[in-house]
Protein backbone atom coordinates (compact mmCIF):
# COMPACT_ATOMS: atom_id res chain seq x y z
CA UNK A 1 0.00 0.00 0.00
CA UNK A 2 2.75 2.45 0.97
CA UNK A 3 4.80 1.61 -2.11
CA UNK A 4 1.76 2.04 -4.36
CA UNK A 5 0.95 5.43 -2.84
CA UNK A 6 4.55 6.61 -3.26
CA UNK A 7 4.52 5.34 -6.83
CA UNK A 8 1.37 7.32 -7.59
CA UNK A 9 2.81 10.50 -6.03
CA UNK A 10 6.14 10.18 -7.87
CA UNK A 11 4.49 9.38 -11.21
CA UNK A 12 5.42 12.75 -12.67
CA UNK A 13 4.99 13.94 -16.29
CA UNK A 14 8.25 13.42 -18.23
CA UNK A 15 8.74 17.09 -19.10
CA UNK A 16 12.37 17.58 -18.04
CA UNK A 17 14.12 19.85 -20.60
CA UNK A 18 16.96 17.34 -21.00
CA UNK A 19 14.76 14.33 -21.71
CA UNK A 20 14.95 14.79 -25.49
CA UNK A 21 18.72 14.81 -25.83
CA UNK A 22 19.06 11.94 -23.36
CA UNK A 23 16.75 9.81 -25.52
CA UNK A 24 18.52 10.87 -28.71
CA UNK A 25 21.93 10.01 -27.27
CA UNK A 26 20.54 6.68 -26.10
CA UNK A 27 19.25 5.98 -29.60
CA UNK A 28 22.63 6.78 -31.17
CA UNK A 29 24.55 4.61 -28.69
CA UNK A 30 21.99 1.80 -29.02
CA UNK A 31 22.19 1.80 -32.83
CA UNK A 32 25.92 2.40 -33.29
CA UNK A 33 27.16 0.40 -30.27
CA UNK A 34 29.58 3.24 -29.52
CA UNK A 35 29.61 6.38 -27.40
CA UNK A 36 30.08 9.75 -29.15
CA UNK A 37 32.94 11.94 -28.01
CA UNK A 38 32.13 15.01 -30.13
CA UNK A 39 29.22 17.43 -29.99
CA UNK A 40 26.70 16.13 -32.53
CA UNK A 41 23.77 18.46 -31.99
CA UNK A 42 24.90 22.08 -31.85
CA UNK A 43 26.41 24.19 -34.63
CA UNK A 44 27.80 26.80 -32.22
CA UNK A 45 30.50 24.50 -30.79
CA UNK A 46 30.75 21.68 -33.37
CA UNK A 47 34.25 20.43 -32.51
CA UNK A 48 33.77 20.39 -28.76
CA UNK A 49 34.82 17.10 -27.16
CA UNK A 50 33.15 15.84 -24.02
CA UNK A 51 32.50 12.63 -22.10
CA UNK A 52 28.84 11.71 -21.72
CA UNK A 53 28.62 10.59 -18.08
CA UNK A 54 24.99 9.52 -18.57
CA UNK A 55 25.55 7.10 -21.44
CA UNK A 56 24.39 3.91 -19.70
CA UNK A 57 21.27 5.57 -18.31
CA UNK A 58 20.50 6.93 -21.77
CA UNK A 59 20.67 3.46 -23.30
CA UNK A 60 18.27 2.18 -20.62
CA UNK A 61 15.95 5.15 -21.17
CA UNK A 62 15.87 4.70 -24.94
CA UNK A 63 15.40 0.92 -24.70
CA UNK A 64 12.48 1.25 -22.29
CA UNK A 65 10.97 4.04 -24.41
CA UNK A 66 11.40 2.04 -27.62
CA UNK A 67 9.52 -0.97 -26.32
CA UNK A 68 7.07 0.64 -23.90
CA UNK A 69 6.69 4.28 -24.81
CA UNK A 70 6.33 7.22 -22.44
CA UNK A 71 4.05 5.40 -19.97
CA UNK A 72 6.50 2.54 -19.34
CA UNK A 73 9.43 4.97 -19.16
CA UNK A 74 7.66 7.11 -16.57
CA UNK A 75 6.57 4.03 -14.62
CA UNK A 76 10.10 2.59 -14.42
CA UNK A 77 11.56 5.84 -13.10
CA UNK A 78 8.70 6.26 -10.63
CA UNK A 79 9.31 2.75 -9.28
CA UNK A 80 13.04 3.45 -8.80
CA UNK A 81 12.23 6.77 -7.06
CA UNK A 82 9.78 5.03 -4.69
CA UNK A 83 12.30 2.28 -3.87
CA UNK A 84 14.96 4.92 -3.12
CA UNK A 85 12.74 6.57 -0.51
CA UNK A 86 11.72 3.28 1.05
CA UNK A 87 15.32 2.12 1.24
CA UNK A 88 16.43 5.42 2.81
CA UNK A 89 14.09 5.01 5.78
CA UNK A 90 16.36 2.39 7.44
CA UNK A 91 13.48 0.17 8.50
CA UNK A 92 12.03 -3.12 7.36
CA UNK A 93 8.64 -3.58 5.78
CA UNK A 94 5.76 -3.08 6.30
CA UNK A 95 5.53 0.71 6.53
CA UNK A 96 3.25 1.99 9.27
CA UNK A 97 0.75 4.76 8.68
CA UNK A 98 2.86 7.08 10.82
CA UNK A 99 5.98 6.34 8.80
CA UNK A 100 4.06 6.80 5.58
CA UNK A 101 3.31 10.39 6.59
CA UNK A 102 7.03 11.18 6.77
CA UNK A 103 7.64 9.50 3.41
CA UNK A 104 4.88 11.56 1.83
CA UNK A 105 6.37 14.81 3.16
CA UNK A 106 9.80 13.97 1.76
CA UNK A 107 8.41 12.73 -1.57
CA UNK A 108 6.48 15.99 -2.03
CA UNK A 109 9.70 17.93 -1.40
CA UNK A 110 11.90 16.15 -3.93
CA UNK A 111 9.27 15.45 -6.59
CA UNK A 112 8.83 18.90 -8.23
CA UNK A 113 12.30 19.30 -9.74
CA UNK A 114 14.41 16.38 -8.54
CA UNK A 115 12.55 13.31 -9.71
CA UNK A 116 10.68 12.33 -12.88
CA UNK A 117 12.39 10.81 -15.90
CA UNK A 118 15.95 11.93 -15.22
CA UNK A 119 19.30 10.09 -14.92
CA UNK A 120 19.69 11.37 -11.37
CA UNK A 121 16.88 9.00 -10.31
CA UNK A 122 19.36 6.13 -10.73
CA UNK A 123 21.95 8.25 -8.95
CA UNK A 124 19.61 8.72 -5.98
CA UNK A 125 19.15 4.97 -5.66
CA UNK A 126 22.90 4.34 -5.67
CA UNK A 127 23.47 7.15 -3.16
CA UNK A 128 21.05 5.51 -0.73
CA UNK A 129 22.82 2.15 -1.11
CA UNK A 130 26.23 3.68 -0.34
CA UNK A 131 24.80 5.69 2.57
CA UNK A 132 23.19 2.61 4.13
CA UNK A 133 26.50 0.72 3.91
CA UNK A 134 28.37 3.63 5.51
CA UNK A 135 25.86 3.93 8.37
CA UNK A 136 26.13 0.21 9.00
CA UNK A 137 29.88 0.74 9.22
CA UNK A 138 29.52 3.73 11.57
CA UNK A 139 27.01 2.28 14.03
CA UNK A 140 27.47 -1.48 13.82
CA UNK A 141 31.18 -1.56 12.91
CA UNK A 142 30.20 -3.79 10.01
CA UNK A 143 32.72 -3.99 7.17
CA UNK A 144 30.85 -6.57 5.09
CA UNK A 145 29.18 -3.96 2.94
CA UNK A 146 32.40 -2.12 2.13
CA UNK A 147 33.30 -4.71 -0.49
CA UNK A 148 30.23 -3.73 -2.53
CA UNK A 149 30.95 0.02 -2.62
CA UNK A 150 33.52 -0.19 -5.49
CA UNK A 151 30.99 -2.14 -7.58
CA UNK A 152 28.39 0.55 -6.91
CA UNK A 153 30.81 3.22 -8.16
CA UNK A 154 31.66 1.12 -11.20
CA UNK A 155 28.01 1.40 -12.21
CA UNK A 156 27.56 4.94 -10.92
CA UNK A 157 30.41 6.38 -13.04
CA UNK A 158 28.60 5.16 -16.17
CA UNK A 159 25.20 6.45 -15.08
CA UNK A 160 25.54 9.98 -13.68
CA UNK A 161 28.20 12.53 -12.76
CA UNK A 162 26.87 12.52 -9.19
CA UNK A 163 29.33 9.72 -8.49
CA UNK A 164 31.82 12.50 -7.64
CA UNK A 165 29.57 13.58 -4.75
CA UNK A 166 29.35 9.94 -3.69
CA UNK A 167 33.12 9.68 -3.57
CA UNK A 168 33.27 12.87 -1.51
CA UNK A 169 30.79 11.33 0.93
CA UNK A 170 32.94 8.21 1.38
CA UNK A 171 36.09 10.34 1.63
CA UNK A 172 34.44 12.54 4.26
CA UNK A 173 33.46 9.57 6.42
CA UNK A 174 36.97 8.15 6.02
CA UNK A 175 38.55 11.47 7.05
CA UNK A 176 36.34 11.88 10.14
CA UNK A 177 36.85 8.30 11.31
CA UNK A 178 40.62 8.54 10.79
CA UNK A 179 40.74 11.84 12.67
CA UNK A 180 38.80 10.37 15.59
CA UNK A 181 41.03 7.29 15.60
CA UNK A 182 44.15 9.46 15.80
CA UNK A 183 42.61 11.36 18.72
CA UNK A 184 41.65 8.00 20.27
CA UNK A 185 38.02 9.09 20.41
CA UNK A 186 36.77 6.45 18.05
CA UNK A 187 35.58 2.97 18.88
CA UNK A 188 36.32 1.82 15.33
CA UNK A 189 39.34 -0.51 15.25
CA UNK A 190 42.20 0.46 12.99
CA UNK A 191 41.52 -2.56 10.79
CA UNK A 192 38.07 -1.20 9.91
CA UNK A 193 39.47 2.17 8.91
CA UNK A 194 42.06 0.49 6.69
CA UNK A 195 39.29 -1.52 5.03
CA UNK A 196 37.29 1.67 4.47
CA UNK A 197 40.39 3.27 2.93
CA UNK A 198 40.80 0.28 0.60
CA UNK A 199 37.13 0.47 -0.35
CA UNK A 200 37.50 4.18 -1.15
CA UNK A 201 40.64 3.70 -3.26
CA UNK A 202 39.04 0.83 -5.21
CA UNK A 203 35.90 2.92 -5.69
CA UNK A 204 37.92 5.82 -7.09
CA UNK A 205 39.76 3.46 -9.44
CA UNK A 206 36.48 1.86 -10.50
CA UNK A 207 35.26 5.21 -11.87
CA UNK A 208 37.94 4.96 -14.59
CA UNK A 209 36.25 1.82 -15.94
CA UNK A 210 34.06 3.55 -18.49
CA UNK A 211 34.16 4.07 -22.28
CA UNK A 212 35.99 7.39 -21.84
CA UNK A 213 38.48 6.23 -19.17
CA UNK A 214 40.31 9.24 -17.67
CA UNK A 215 38.66 11.64 -20.15
CA UNK A 216 35.48 11.41 -18.05
CA UNK A 217 37.28 13.01 -15.12
CA UNK A 218 38.91 15.60 -17.37
CA UNK A 219 35.48 16.56 -18.71
CA UNK A 220 33.98 16.91 -15.23
CA UNK A 221 36.91 18.98 -13.98
CA UNK A 222 36.86 21.40 -16.92
CA UNK A 223 33.08 21.81 -16.95
CA UNK A 224 32.61 23.73 -13.74
CA UNK A 225 31.74 27.26 -14.85
CA UNK A 226 30.24 30.19 -12.89
CA UNK A 227 27.50 30.72 -15.48
CA UNK A 228 25.63 27.54 -14.60
CA UNK A 229 25.41 28.68 -10.96
CA UNK A 230 23.73 31.92 -12.04
CA UNK A 231 21.31 30.90 -14.77
CA UNK A 232 20.40 27.21 -14.31
CA UNK A 233 17.48 26.88 -11.89
CA UNK A 234 18.67 23.80 -10.02
CA UNK A 235 22.06 25.41 -9.35
CA UNK A 236 20.53 28.55 -7.86
CA UNK A 237 18.92 29.00 -4.46
CA UNK A 238 15.22 28.69 -3.70
CA UNK A 239 13.06 31.78 -3.94
CA UNK A 240 9.63 32.70 -2.61
CA UNK A 241 8.25 31.79 -6.04
CA UNK A 242 9.02 28.10 -5.49
CA UNK A 243 5.88 26.25 -4.44
CA UNK A 244 7.73 23.88 -2.13
CA UNK A 245 9.78 26.55 -0.30
CA UNK A 246 7.86 26.23 2.99
CA UNK A 247 7.98 22.45 2.89
CA UNK A 248 11.75 22.69 2.41
CA UNK A 249 12.04 25.11 5.36
CA UNK A 250 10.02 22.72 7.52
CA UNK A 251 12.24 19.71 6.75
CA UNK A 252 15.44 21.78 6.91
CA UNK A 253 14.64 23.28 10.31
CA UNK A 254 13.41 20.04 11.91
CA UNK A 255 16.44 18.14 10.60
CA UNK A 256 18.87 20.60 12.17
CA UNK A 257 16.88 20.55 15.42
CA UNK A 258 17.33 16.77 15.51
CA UNK A 259 21.04 17.09 14.71
CA UNK A 260 21.51 19.57 17.57
CA UNK A 261 19.57 17.78 20.27
CA UNK A 262 20.79 14.29 19.37
CA UNK A 263 24.38 15.20 18.54
CA UNK A 264 25.75 13.00 21.35
CA UNK A 265 23.88 9.95 20.05
CA UNK A 266 24.86 10.47 16.42
CA UNK A 267 28.04 9.45 14.71
CA UNK A 268 30.11 12.53 13.91
CA UNK A 269 30.40 11.32 10.31
CA UNK A 270 26.62 11.14 9.85
CA UNK A 271 26.07 14.45 11.60
CA UNK A 272 28.59 16.29 9.41
CA UNK A 273 27.40 14.64 6.17
CA UNK A 274 23.79 15.70 6.75
CA UNK A 275 24.79 19.15 8.01
CA UNK A 276 27.04 19.85 5.00
CA UNK A 277 24.35 18.67 2.58
CA UNK A 278 21.80 20.83 4.38
CA UNK A 279 23.99 23.93 4.26
CA UNK A 280 24.55 23.30 0.53
CA UNK A 281 20.77 23.48 -0.05
CA UNK A 282 20.84 27.14 1.00
CA UNK A 283 22.89 27.94 -2.10
CA UNK A 284 21.99 25.12 -4.49
CA UNK A 285 18.50 23.74 -5.09
CA UNK A 286 20.21 20.68 -6.56
CA UNK A 287 21.41 19.69 -3.07
CA UNK A 288 17.86 19.28 -1.72
CA UNK A 289 17.54 15.75 -3.11
CA UNK A 290 20.73 14.29 -1.52
CA UNK A 291 20.00 16.21 1.70
CA UNK A 292 16.53 14.66 1.89
CA UNK A 293 17.83 11.15 1.17
CA UNK A 294 20.65 11.43 3.72
CA UNK A 295 18.39 12.80 6.47
CA UNK A 296 15.29 10.63 5.92
CA UNK A 297 16.60 7.84 8.16
CA UNK A 298 17.25 10.41 10.87
CA UNK A 299 13.58 11.37 10.90
CA UNK A 300 12.48 7.76 11.24
CA UNK A 301 14.76 7.32 14.23
CA UNK A 302 13.78 10.43 16.16
CA UNK A 303 10.43 11.71 14.96
CA UNK A 304 6.96 10.24 14.62
CA UNK A 305 3.43 11.25 15.57
CA UNK A 306 3.84 10.03 19.16
CA UNK A 307 7.30 11.24 20.10
CA UNK A 308 9.80 13.84 18.98
CA UNK A 309 13.41 13.60 20.14
CA UNK A 310 12.30 10.98 22.66
CA UNK A 311 9.66 13.18 24.31
CA UNK A 312 5.97 12.36 24.22
CA UNK A 313 3.77 14.60 22.10
CA UNK A 314 0.38 15.35 23.65
CA UNK A 315 -2.38 15.02 21.09
CA UNK A 316 -6.15 15.51 21.42
CA UNK A 317 -8.09 12.34 22.33
CA UNK A 318 -8.31 9.89 19.44
CA UNK A 319 -11.98 9.33 20.16
CA UNK A 320 -12.80 12.99 19.50
CA UNK A 321 -15.36 13.18 16.69
CA UNK A 322 -13.94 16.53 15.64
CA UNK A 323 -10.38 15.18 15.34
CA UNK A 324 -11.56 12.10 13.48
CA UNK A 325 -13.58 14.26 11.15
CA UNK A 326 -10.68 16.59 10.43
CA UNK A 327 -8.32 13.69 9.71
CA UNK A 328 -10.85 12.11 7.39
CA UNK A 329 -11.58 15.41 5.64
CA UNK A 330 -7.96 16.40 4.99
CA UNK A 331 -6.91 12.83 4.33
CA UNK A 332 -9.70 12.43 1.81
CA UNK A 333 -8.84 15.73 0.14
CA UNK A 334 -5.18 14.72 -0.10
CA UNK A 335 -6.01 11.32 -1.62
CA UNK A 336 -8.38 12.93 -4.13
CA UNK A 337 -5.67 15.41 -5.13
CA UNK A 338 -3.07 12.64 -5.53
CA UNK A 339 -5.42 10.47 -7.59
CA UNK A 340 -6.41 13.45 -9.75
CA UNK A 341 -2.78 14.35 -10.56
CA UNK A 342 -2.00 10.68 -11.23
CA UNK A 343 -4.98 10.33 -13.58
CA UNK A 344 -4.02 13.56 -15.37
CA UNK A 345 -0.40 12.40 -15.79
CA UNK A 346 -1.55 8.98 -17.00
CA UNK A 347 -3.90 10.62 -19.50
CA UNK A 348 -1.18 12.96 -20.74
CA UNK A 349 1.27 10.06 -21.11
CA UNK A 350 -1.22 8.22 -23.29
CA UNK A 351 -0.48 10.74 -26.04
CA UNK A 352 3.04 12.05 -26.48
CA UNK A 353 1.84 15.35 -27.93
CA UNK A 354 -0.17 16.05 -24.77
CA UNK A 355 3.02 15.72 -22.72
CA UNK A 356 4.77 18.25 -24.94
CA UNK A 357 1.93 20.73 -24.57
CA UNK A 358 1.80 20.22 -20.79
CA UNK A 359 5.55 20.87 -20.67
CA UNK A 360 5.23 24.05 -22.72
CA UNK A 361 7.23 22.80 -25.69
CA UNK A 362 6.90 24.31 -29.20
CA UNK A 363 5.16 21.33 -30.78
CA UNK A 364 3.16 23.35 -33.32
CA UNK A 365 6.08 25.63 -34.18
CA UNK A 366 8.27 22.61 -35.00
CA UNK A 367 5.49 21.25 -37.22
CA UNK A 368 5.48 24.62 -39.03
CA UNK A 369 9.26 24.52 -39.53
CA UNK A 370 9.08 21.01 -40.95
CA UNK A 371 6.19 21.81 -43.27
CA UNK A 372 8.05 24.82 -44.68
CA UNK A 373 11.46 23.09 -44.82
CA UNK A 374 13.33 25.79 -42.96
CA UNK A 375 17.09 25.63 -43.29
CA UNK A 376 20.01 27.50 -41.81
CA UNK A 377 21.23 28.40 -38.34
CA UNK A 378 18.55 28.38 -35.69
CA UNK A 379 18.58 30.33 -32.43
CA UNK A 380 16.45 28.49 -29.89
CA UNK A 381 15.21 28.98 -26.36
CA UNK A 382 17.54 27.08 -24.00
CA UNK A 383 14.76 25.08 -22.32
CA UNK A 384 13.69 23.65 -25.69
CA UNK A 385 17.13 22.46 -26.76
CA UNK A 386 16.66 18.85 -25.67
CA UNK A 387 13.21 18.69 -27.25
CA UNK A 388 14.54 20.04 -30.56
CA UNK A 389 17.43 17.56 -30.63
CA UNK A 390 14.86 14.79 -30.27
CA UNK A 391 11.97 16.03 -32.41
CA UNK A 392 13.60 18.44 -34.86
CA UNK A 393 16.90 16.82 -35.89
CA UNK A 394 16.72 18.63 -39.25
CA UNK A 395 18.29 21.67 -37.57
CA UNK A 396 21.09 21.83 -35.04
CA UNK A 397 20.56 23.80 -31.86
CA UNK A 398 22.23 27.02 -30.79
CA UNK A 399 22.26 25.84 -27.19
CA UNK A 400 20.85 22.98 -25.12
CA UNK A 401 21.08 21.40 -21.67
CA UNK A 402 24.54 19.94 -22.21
CA UNK A 403 26.24 23.25 -22.84
CA UNK A 404 26.09 25.76 -19.93
CA UNK A 405 29.53 24.70 -18.70
CA UNK A 406 31.17 24.21 -22.11
CA UNK A 407 34.10 26.53 -22.69
CA UNK A 408 36.70 26.24 -25.43
CA UNK A 409 39.47 28.80 -25.86
CA UNK A 410 37.30 31.49 -24.33
CA UNK A 411 34.22 30.65 -26.40
CA UNK A 412 31.11 29.84 -24.42
CA UNK A 413 27.95 29.52 -26.49
CA UNK A 414 25.76 29.62 -23.40
CA UNK A 415 27.28 32.95 -22.35
CA UNK A 416 26.56 34.28 -25.83
CA UNK A 417 23.02 32.91 -25.54
CA UNK A 418 22.50 34.89 -22.31
CA UNK A 419 23.80 38.09 -23.94
CA UNK A 420 21.47 37.68 -26.92
CA UNK A 421 18.35 36.79 -24.92
CA UNK A 422 18.88 39.67 -22.50
CA UNK A 423 19.55 41.99 -25.47
CA UNK A 424 22.94 43.14 -24.26
CA UNK A 425 24.80 45.79 -26.24
CA UNK A 426 26.77 43.08 -28.09
CA UNK A 427 23.67 41.05 -29.05
CA UNK A 428 23.62 42.26 -32.66
CA UNK A 429 27.30 41.48 -33.08
CA UNK A 430 26.77 37.95 -31.74
CA UNK A 431 23.80 37.38 -34.05
CA UNK A 432 25.98 38.29 -37.01
CA UNK A 433 28.85 36.19 -35.69
CA UNK A 434 26.72 33.04 -35.66
CA UNK A 435 24.86 34.03 -38.87
CA UNK A 436 21.50 33.21 -37.36
CA UNK A 437 18.81 32.61 -39.98
CA UNK A 438 15.75 32.20 -37.77
CA UNK A 439 14.71 32.42 -34.12
CA UNK A 440 12.51 29.91 -32.30
CA UNK A 441 11.90 31.50 -28.90
CA UNK A 442 9.27 32.10 -26.25
CA UNK A 443 6.54 34.48 -27.29
CA UNK A 444 6.62 36.42 -24.03
CA UNK A 445 10.40 36.94 -23.98
CA UNK A 446 12.26 40.25 -24.09
CA UNK A 447 14.09 39.08 -27.21
CA UNK A 448 10.79 38.45 -29.01
CA UNK A 449 9.58 41.98 -28.26
CA UNK A 450 12.90 43.40 -29.48
CA UNK A 451 12.91 41.44 -32.75
CA UNK A 452 9.33 42.47 -33.45
CA UNK A 453 10.50 46.08 -33.68
CA UNK A 454 13.41 45.25 -36.00
CA UNK A 455 12.75 45.30 -39.75
CA UNK A 456 15.60 42.85 -40.33
CA UNK A 457 13.43 40.12 -38.79
CA UNK A 458 9.97 39.02 -39.91
CA UNK A 459 7.52 37.19 -37.69
CA UNK A 460 6.41 34.15 -39.69
CA UNK A 461 4.73 32.11 -36.96
CA UNK A 462 3.23 32.67 -33.54
CA UNK A 463 1.11 30.74 -31.04
CA UNK A 464 0.45 31.01 -27.30
CA UNK A 465 3.85 29.45 -26.49
CA UNK A 466 6.37 30.22 -29.21
CA UNK A 467 7.22 32.60 -32.01
CA UNK A 468 9.43 32.29 -35.09
CA UNK A 469 11.32 35.18 -36.66
CA UNK A 470 12.96 34.81 -40.05
CA UNK A 471 15.82 36.89 -41.46
CA UNK A 472 14.57 39.18 -44.28
CA UNK A 473 17.91 40.10 -45.89
CA UNK A 474 21.32 38.63 -46.58
CA UNK A 475 24.11 39.03 -44.07
N, C-alpha and C positions, 0 to 999 in steps of 0.2 A: 504493500500500500504506500509506504513512504517513498520507495523508489519510483513508483508510478507517478506520484504527485510531483516529485522533483523533476522527473522526465517531462511532464506536462509543462511545468514552469519554465524549464530550460529549453523547451522546443521553440527556439527563436527564429524569425524569418532570416534566411541567408542573404543579408543585404550588405555585408561587409564590403567596403570599396576595393579590397584586395582579392576578393573571391575570384574575379574573372581571370586575372593574370596567374593566380595559383592553378586554376583549372587548365589554362592554356599551357603553362609550363609542364603540368602533369601529363597532358596529352602529347606534347613533344617528346618528353622523356619516355613515355609509354610506347610511342610509335618508333622512336629511333634507337631505343635501348642505350642512350647516352645522355649525359648531363651537359647542357650548354655552358660555356664559359664566357661568351660575349653577349652584350646587350642585343636582343633580337627585335625589340618592340618599339624603340624610340629613335627618331632620326636626329635628335638634338645631341646625343652622346653615343654614336653608333659603334665606336671602337672600344667602348668601356668594358673592361674585364671585371668579373665579379664571381664569387662563389655563392651559389644558391643553397643556403643552409636549410631550406624547407623541402628539398627535392623529394625525399621519401614520403613526406606527408602529402605532397602534391600528386604523387603517383597513386597513393591510396585514395585521395579525394577524387581524382579523375576516374579511377576504376569503379568506385562506388557510384559516382554520377553516371558513368556510361551504362552500367547495368541496372541501376535503380532510380535514376533521375534525382531531382531536387528533394523529394520527400524522403527517400532512403538516405541521402547524404545528410540531411538535417537530423534525421532520426539517429544515425550512427554517432554524430557529434554530440547530440543531446544525451545519449546513453553514456558516453565517456565522461561528459561533464557531471552527470548525476553520480556515477561511480567515484569520481574524484572527491566530491563532497562527502559521500558516505565513508570513503576510506580515510578521509582527514579527521573524522570525528573520534578516532581511537577506540571505538567500542564495537562489540560484536552485535550481530543482528539478534532479535528484531529491534527496530527503532521505536522507542516509546513516543507517545503523543507530545510529551514535554520536549523531548529531544528534536522531534520533527519541527517544532516551532523555531528552534535555533537554526536548524538547517534552512528553513524557509527564509529567515531574515538574511542569512549569508547568501543564499542563492539569488535573492532579489537585489543584493548589492552588486554582485559580480556579473549578473546577467546582461545589463544594458549595453556595456561596451566591451566586456572581457570574455564573453562566451559566444555561442553561435557557431557558424561554420568557419573556424579559423585554426591555423596550425597550432596556436598556443593552447588549444584544448588538450592536445596530446602532451604538450609541455607541462601543463598543470597536473596531469595524471602522473607523469614521471617525477615531478617535484614532490608530490605527496608521498610517493614510494620512497624516495631518498630521505625525506624528512621523518617518516615513520621508522626507518632503519636507524637513523641518527638518534632519535629519541629513545629507541630501544637500547642503543649503546650508552646513552647518557644516564638513564635511570635504572636499567637492569644489568648494565655492564656486559651486555651481550655483543659478541663480535661475529656471530654467525651470519648476520645480514651484510656485513662489510664486504664479503666476497662478491655479492651481487651488484654493488654500486658501480664498479667499472663496466659491467654489462649494460647497466641502465644508461650510462654516459655514452657507450658505443652506439646505442640506438638514438639517444637524445641529440647527439652531434649531427645526425642525419635527418633530424625532424624539425628542430627549431633552434635559433641562436640563443635562446634562454639557457642553454646548457652552461653558458659562461656564468650566469647567476647561480646555477646549481653548484658549479665548482667553487665559487666564492663562499657559498653556504658551508660546504664541506671543509674548505680551508679555514673558515672562521671558527667552526667547532674544533678543528684540530689545533688552531692557535690558542684558543681559550683553555682547552684541556691540557695542552703542553705547559702553558703559563701557570696554571693551577698546580700541575705536577711539580714544576720547579720550585714553587713556593710551598710545596708539601701541604696544600690545602685541597687536594683532590684524592678521592677514594679510588680513582681509576688506577689499576696497576700499570706500570711502564709498558708491559707487553701489549696491553690493549691500545695504548697510544701509538706504539710502533705499528701495530696492525692497521690502525686508522690512517697513519701516514702512508703505508704501502697501498691501501685502498685508494687514497687520494692521488698518489703518483700514477697508479695504473689507470685511474679514471681520466686523468689529464692526458695520458698517452693514448687512451682509447679514442679520444676526440679527433686524433689524427687519422683514424681509420674511416675515411670517407672518400668519395670520388675526387675531391679536390686536394686531399692531404693537407699540407701546411698552408696552402693558399686560402683555405677557409679561415684560419686565424688571421692571416694578413688582411683579408677582406674585412673582417669584423673590427680589426684594430684601426684600419684607415677610414672606416665609415662611421665615425663618431663626430658629427658636425653640429655646431651650435644652432643652425637653422631648424633642425628637427625638434629642438627643445622649445622653440618659439612658435612654430606654426602647425605642428602636428598635435591634434587634440589629446591623444593619449600620453603625450610627453609633456603636457602642460599641467597646471594644477587645476583642481576643481573650482568652479565658480558658482555663484548663486543661481545661475541658469540651469545647472545640472539637477535633474529631477531627483536623483538619489543622494544629494548632498547631505541631507539631514540623517538619512539612514547610515551613511558613512560616518558622520560625526558621532552617532550613537555607538556604533561598533568600535570606532577608534577610541572614544573616551572610556567605555567600559573595559576594553582590553587593557588599556594602560592603568586603570584602577586595579584590575586583577594583578597585573605585573607588579604594581607597587606594594599591595597588601600581602601578596603571596611570594615576595621575592626570596624569602628565606627557604621556602619549600621548593622553589624552582631551580633547575640547573642554570648556572650562569650562561652557558651556551645557548639554551633555549630562550632565556630572558633577553639576551642581547640580539639574537637573530630576529625575534618578533619586534623588539623595540626599533632596530635599525630599519626593518621593512616598514614599520608604521611611520617612522619619521620620513622615509622616502616618499610615502603617499602624500605628504604635504606639498611636495614639489612636483611629483609625477603621478598622474592618474594611473599610469601603467602599473604602478607598484601596488595598487589596491588588491588585485587578484592574488599575488603571492602572499601579501599581508593577511588576507582573509584565510587562505589555505593554511598558513603557518599557525595562525591564532585560533582556528576553529576548535582544535583539540583542547585548548586552554579553556574555552567556554564550557565544554562538556564536563571538564573536571571541576570547575568552580562556580558554575552558574546554572540554575534551573528554576522552575517556577516555585520551588519550595524553599530553596536556600540560595544565598549569594555570599560567596567567600566564607562559607561554613556557618553563616548565621541564618536563623529561621526568618522567613518572610511572612508577615501576618497578612492573610488575605481574608476577604469577607467570607461568611459561611457558604459552603458549597451548596447548601440546600436552599439558598435564597432564590426565589423565583425571578427577582430582578437580575441577579448575576447570571443565572442560567439563560434568561432571555437575551441578555446582552451578548453573551458568548455565542449563542445560536444565531443571533442577528448578524453580528460582524463576521462570524465564521461562515455563515451562509453567503453573505455578500462577497467575501474573499474567494470562496469556491466558485461562485458564479462568474466573478471577474476572471479567474484563472481559466475556467472552462471556455469562456467567451474568447479570450486571447488565443487559446490553443486552437479552437475551432476556426478562428479567423486565419491563423497562421497555416493550418492544414488546408483551408480553402485556397489561400494564396499560393501555396506550394503545389496545388493541383494543376496550376497553369503558370508556366515560367514567366510569361509576360506580366502577370499580376504581381509577381515578386518584384520585377523591375520597376513597375509603377509605384508600388509601396515604398521601395527604396529611393524613389526620386531620380531614377536614371533616364537618360534621353532616348527612350525606346523609339518614339515616333520620329525624332530628329535623325536617328541613325537610318531608319527606313527611308527617309527623304534623301539622305546622302547616297544610299545605295541605288535608289530609283533613278537619281540624276547623275550617277557615275562621277561623283566628285573626285578630283585628283589633286595632288600637290601636298604641301606642308600644312598640317592641321595644328591649330592651337586649341587645346582642350582644357576644360576644368579639371583640376587635380583629382577630385573625388570620383571622376568618371573614367580615369585612366585604365583601371583594371577591367571595367566593363567593356571599354572600347577594344582593348587587346583581345578580349574573348569574342565579342559580337560584331566588331567592325575591323577585322584584320586587313581589310583593303587599304587602310591608312595607318601609318605609324603614329604613335602618340608624341606630343611635346613633352609631357611629364606623366608619371604614374607613381603608384605607391612604393615602387622599388627605389626611387631616385632621390628622396630628400637629402640623403647623406652622401650622394655621389659627388666626387670632386676630382677633376683631372687637370693638372697644370693650371690651377686657378679657375677653371671653368666649372660652374655649377648651374645646371639647367634649372634646378628648383629655385635657386636664388633669382635667376632671370625671370622665372615664372612669377615669383612674388612681386618683382618690380613692374612687370607688365600688368598684372591683375590689379595692383594698387595704383596704377597709372603714375608711376614715378617719372621724374623728368627725363630719364633715359629710356622710357618705354618705347618711343618711336624708333630709336636707334636699335633697340633689341629686336623689334618686329622686322626691321629691314635686315638685320644680321641673320636671322633665321629664315628670311624670305617666306613669311607666313602667307598662305594663300586663302585660308578660311578659318574662322573662329567657331568653335562649338562650346558655348559657355552658358552659365546660368542666366536666365532672363533678368533676374533682379540684381545682378552684380553691377558694381561701379564701372567695370570695363565695358559692359553692354551699353550702359547709358552714355559713355564717352564715345564709343564707336558709332552710335546712332547719330551723333552730331558731326561725324567726319565723313565728308563726301567720298573719301578714298575707299570706304567700306559700304557695301549695300546689304541691307537685311533681306535675306532670301527665304527665311523660315523662322517661325516663332510659335511656341505653344505655352502652356502655363508653367513649364519647367525650364525649357531651353530656348536658345536663339542661335541662329547661324548667320554670320556675316561673311560675305564674299568680297574679295579684292576686285575693284572695278578697273584698275589700270595696271600696266606693267611696272615692275620695279625699275 
